[in-house]
Amino acid sequence: MSKTDFVGIDVSAKELVVARLGEPNLKIFANDRRGHKALIKNLTRNNASVRVCLEATGIYSLDVAMALSRARGIEVMVANPRAVKDFAGAMMSRSKTDALDAVVLAEYAARMPFVPYVPCSAAALKLRGISRRIEALGKLMTAEKNRLHADEATQTGETAGDIKVHIRFLKKRIEVLRERAVKLIREDVELIQKYDFLVSITGIARISAIQILWELAMLPDDMNKRQWTAHAGLDPRHFDSGTSIHRRARISKAGNGHLRKALYMPALVAIRRESHVGAYYDHLIEADKKPLQAIVAVMRKLLCAIWGMFSSQRAFDGSRFFAGEIVSA
């Protein structure tokens, strides 16, 4: 049986701190294309199989994870930062430095179940870039609208005209990017099929579908619906201790906040306009759930319904979402 080396990589914007289990010295590589090539050469120097663990740190970890996954003899796992933090706590690691983080990740690779990283498609990567840019411009436009409100409240309006020009410009750029995203989706057979499934749900229109689709397009095909809800941080977190402490369950939020945000408005619209979703919400309210709790439950059930559509290749069916009594308005 061949030897397996376990490696942890702490990823930052500019560098990669690498710890190989059993070796005292750390190595540092640049987090760019040349650095990735040097890293792969170093990891495969002994012709041993290598298992690498790094944390999901958004754009900083994506490129290196994809480069490593393409290299022969290297297996990659991209771990949830929350899981790594809990693992470090169990190891009684009280300090936090890049070097220690790399060592913890190497230990994580050796001791925890290894879940291979599955690279996403080129089209999904492009959609990701467009969607995140739309999100960034949307935040900028919201900030500008707040500035406009503050400027007009002073009754001077000295910069109101300039702010309005910028808001119009941002709206145009966002619309151009949305059109580009739709064009990209329609050129990819898998993406357009999933996009059509998403917009078959009353409450998910073009804008929401783009946001949700790219977040889901990055996920491996073999994930089940429970893993989807955990990825989104919509899985319930229970807190019970002994016989006297029983706190109300809450969502973990230990997941993709972008996906939760993308599901929120579709859930609100679906509650109002999709009879089965609305009936499910009413059922939760009647069961003494608070409105926000009921909305989150709808978000979770919508995500499970999307998983079901993608798996069964069937459009949304409200009767499968909730089969209880529907009271017409």
C-alpha positions in Angstrom: 0.0 0.0 0.0 1.5 3.3 -1.1 2.2 6.0 1.5 -0.1 9.0 1.6 1.1 12.4 2.7 -1.3 14.8 4.4 -0.9 18.5 3.6 -2.6 21.6 5.0 -2.6 24.9 3.1 -3.5 28.2 4.7 -4.7 30.5 1.9 -4.5 34.3 1.9 -4.7 36.8 -0.9 -1.0 36.8 -1.7 0.5 33.6 -0.3 0.0 30.0 0.6 1.5 28.6 3.8 2.0 24.9 3.4 2.4 22.3 6.2 3.1 18.6 5.4 2.3 16.3 8.3 5.4 15.0 10.0 7.7 17.7 8.6 8.8 20.5 10.9 9.4 23.1 8.3 6.7 25.1 6.6 6.9 26.3 3.0 5.4 29.4 1.5 4.3 29.9 -2.1 2.8 32.8 -4.0 -0.9 32.6 -4.5 -0.7 33.0 -8.3 -0.3 30.8 -11.3 3.5 30.5 -11.0 3.2 29.8 -7.3 0.6 27.1 -7.9 3.0 25.3 -10.4 5.8 25.5 -7.8 3.5 24.1 -5.1 2.4 21.2 -7.3 6.0 20.4 -8.1 6.9 20.4 -4.4 3.9 18.3 -3.3 4.6 15.5 -5.9 8.4 15.4 -5.5 8.4 11.9 -3.8 5.9 10.3 -6.1 3.7 9.7 -3.1 -0.1 10.2 -3.1 -1.0 13.5 -1.5 -4.2 14.6 0.3 -4.5 18.3 0.6 -6.9 20.2 2.8 -7.6 23.9 2.6 -10.4 26.1 3.8 -13.1 27.6 1.6 -12.0 31.3 1.5 -13.9 32.4 -1.6 -11.9 33.8 -4.5 -8.6 33.2 -2.8 -9.0 29.4 -2.5 -10.8 28.8 -5.7 -7.9 29.0 -8.2 -5.5 27.0 -6.1 -8.1 24.3 -5.4 -8.8 23.9 -9.1 -5.1 23.9 -10.0 -4.4 21.2 -7.4 -7.4 19.1 -8.5 -6.0 18.9 -12.0 -2.6 17.6 -10.9 -1.9 13.9 -11.0 -1.4 12.3 -7.6 -3.0 15.0 -5.6 -6.5 14.8 -3.9 -8.0 18.0 -2.6 -10.6 18.7 0.1 -12.0 22.2 0.6 -13.3 22.2 4.1 -16.0 24.4 5.7 -14.2 27.0 7.9 -16.6 26.4 10.7 -15.8 22.7 10.8 -12.1 23.5 10.8 -12.5 26.0 13.7 -14.4 23.4 15.7 -11.7 20.8 15.0 -9.0 23.2 16.1 -10.9 23.8 19.3 -11.0 20.1 19.9 -7.2 19.9 19.4 -6.9 22.6 22.1 -5.3 25.0 19.6 -5.7 28.4 21.4 -3.5 30.5 19.1 -4.2 31.5 15.5 -1.5 32.1 13.0 -1.1 31.2 9.4 1.5 28.6 10.3 -0.7 27.0 13.0 -3.7 27.1 10.7 -1.8 25.1 8.0 -0.8 22.5 10.6 -4.4 22.2 11.8 -5.5 21.7 8.2 -3.0 18.9 7.7 -4.2 17.2 10.8 -7.8 17.7 9.6 -6.9 15.9 6.3 -5.4 13.0 8.2 -8.1 12.5 10.8 -11.4 13.5 9.3 -13.5 11.9 6.5 -12.0 13.0 3.3 -14.5 14.6 0.9 -12.9 15.2 -2.6 -13.2 18.6 -4.1 -15.2 18.6 -7.4 -14.3 21.5 -9.8 -17.1 23.4 -11.3 -17.6 24.0 -15.1 -16.0 26.9 -16.9 -19.5 28.3 -17.6 -20.3 28.2 -13.9 -17.1 30.0 -13.1 -18.0 32.8 -15.6 -21.5 33.0 -14.2 -20.0 33.3 -10.7 -17.9 36.3 -11.7 -20.8 38.1 -13.3 -23.1 37.4 -10.4 -20.7 38.6 -7.8 -20.1 41.8 -9.8 -23.8 42.4 -10.0 -24.0 41.9 -6.2 -21.1 44.4 -5.7 -22.7 47.0 -7.9 -26.1 46.5 -6.2 -24.5 47.3 -2.8 -22.8 50.4 -4.3 -26.1 51.6 -5.7 -27.8 51.1 -2.4 -25.1 53.2 -0.8 -25.6 55.9 -3.4 -29.3 55.9 -2.8 -28.7 56.4 0.9 -26.4 59.3 0.2 -29.0 60.8 -2.1 -31.6 60.6 0.7 -29.1 62.2 3.1 -28.3 65.0 0.7 -31.9 65.8 -0.1 -32.7 65.7 3.7 -30.3 68.6 4.2 -32.4 70.7 1.8 -29.3 71.8 0.0 -29.1 69.2 -2.7 -25.5 70.2 -3.6 -24.5 66.8 -4.9 -27.9 65.3 -5.6 -27.6 65.7 -9.4 -24.2 64.0 -9.5 -25.5 61.1 -7.3 -28.5 60.6 -9.6 -26.2 60.4 -12.6 -24.1 57.7 -10.9 -27.2 55.7 -9.9 -28.4 55.7 -13.5 -25.0 54.6 -14.6 -25.0 51.7 -12.1 -28.5 50.6 -13.1 -27.3 50.4 -16.7 -24.2 48.4 -15.8 -26.2 46.0 -13.7 -28.7 45.5 -16.6 -25.9 44.9 -19.0 -24.4 42.3 -16.7 -27.7 40.6 -16.2 -28.2 40.3 -20.0 -24.7 38.9 -20.2 -25.5 36.3 -17.5 -28.7 35.2 -19.3 -26.8 34.9 -22.6 -24.1 32.7 -20.9 -26.8 30.5 -19.3 -28.6 30.0 -22.6 -25.4 28.9 -24.3 -24.9 26.1 -21.7 -27.2 23.1 -21.9 -27.0 22.2 -18.2 -27.3 25.8 -17.0 -30.3 26.7 -19.1 -32.2 23.6 -18.0 -31.6 24.4 -14.3 -32.5 28.1 -15.0 -35.8 27.1 -16.5 -36.5 24.9 -13.5 -35.8 27.8 -11.2 -38.1 30.3 -13.0 -40.9 27.7 -13.0 -41.3 28.6 -9.3 -43.6 31.5 -8.7 -41.4 33.9 -6.8 -38.2 33.2 -8.6 -37.7 35.5 -11.6 -34.7 36.3 -13.8 -32.7 38.3 -11.2 -33.2 35.8 -8.4 -32.6 32.8 -10.7 -29.2 34.1 -11.7 -28.2 34.7 -8.1 -29.4 31.2 -7.0 -28.1 29.4 -10.0 -24.5 30.3 -9.8 -24.4 29.5 -6.1 -25.8 26.0 -6.8 -23.8 25.5 -10.0 -20.6 25.4 -7.9 -21.9 22.4 -5.8 -20.9 18.8 -6.6 -23.7 16.8 -8.3 -23.7 14.0 -5.7 -24.7 16.3 -2.8 -28.1 15.4 -1.2 -30.7 17.9 -0.1 -29.5 17.7 3.5 -26.0 18.7 2.4 -27.6 21.5 0.4 -29.4 22.9 3.4 -26.2 22.6 5.5 -24.2 24.3 2.8 -26.7 27.2 2.9 -26.6 27.3 6.7 -30.3 26.6 6.8 -30.0 23.4 8.8 -31.5 23.6 12.3 -29.1 23.8 15.2 -30.4 22.3 18.5 -29.1 23.3 21.9 -30.0 20.9 24.7 -28.0 20.3 27.9 -29.0 18.0 30.7 -32.7 18.0 31.6 -33.2 21.7 32.2 -31.7 23.6 29.2 -33.7 23.3 26.0 -33.4 26.3 23.8 -35.4 26.9 20.6 -33.7 25.5 17.5 -32.2 28.0 15.2 -30.5 27.8 11.8 -26.8 27.2 12.0 -25.8 30.0 9.5 -22.6 28.0 9.1 -22.7 28.1 5.4 -23.2 30.2 2.2 -24.7 33.5 3.2 -25.0 34.6 -0.4 -27.3 31.6 -1.1 -29.5 32.5 2.0 -29.7 36.1 0.8 -30.7 35.0 -2.7 -33.5 32.8 -1.3 -35.0 35.4 1.0 -36.9 37.6 -1.4 -38.2 34.6 -3.6 -39.5 33.1 -0.4 -41.4 36.3 0.5 -42.9 36.5 -3.0 -43.8 32.8 -3.2 -45.6 33.1 0.2 -47.8 35.8 -1.3 -48.3 34.5 -4.9 -47.9 30.7 -4.8 -50.9 29.1 -3.1 -49.1 26.0 -1.8 -46.2 27.9 -0.5 -48.6 30.4 1.2 -50.5 27.6 2.7 -47.3 26.1 4.1 -46.4 29.4 5.6 -49.9 29.8 7.2 -49.6 26.2 8.5 -46.4 27.2 10.3 -47.9 30.4 11.7 -50.9 28.3 13.0 -48.3 26.0 14.6 -47.1 29.0 16.7 -44.0 29.8 14.6 -42.9 33.4 14.5 -43.1 35.0 11.0 -39.3 35.1 10.6 -39.0 31.4 11.6 -41.8 30.6 9.1 -40.0 32.5 6.3 -36.7 30.7 7.0 -38.6 27.4 6.9 -40.0 28.3 3.5 -36.5 29.2 2.3 -35.3 25.8 3.4 -38.2 23.9 1.8 -37.8 25.9 -1.4 -34.1 24.9 -1.5 -35.1 21.3 -1.0 -37.7 21.7 -3.8 -35.0 23.0 -6.1 -32.8 20.0 -5.3 -35.8 17.8 -6.2 -36.4 19.5 -9.5 -32.7 19.2 -10.5 -32.6 15.6 -9.5 -35.9 14.5 -11.0 -35.7 16.8 -14.1 -39.2 18.1 -13.4 -40.6 21.6 -13.1 -41.9 22.9 -9.8 -45.1 21.2 -8.5 -46.8 23.2 -5.7 -48.8 20.1 -4.6 -45.6 18.3 -3.8 -44.3 21.4 -1.8 -47.3 21.3 0.6 -50.3 19.0 0.4 -52.3 20.6 3.2 -55.5 22.6 2.9 -55.3 25.8 0.8 -57.5 28.6 1.9 -58.4 31.0 -1.0 -58.2 34.7 -0.3 
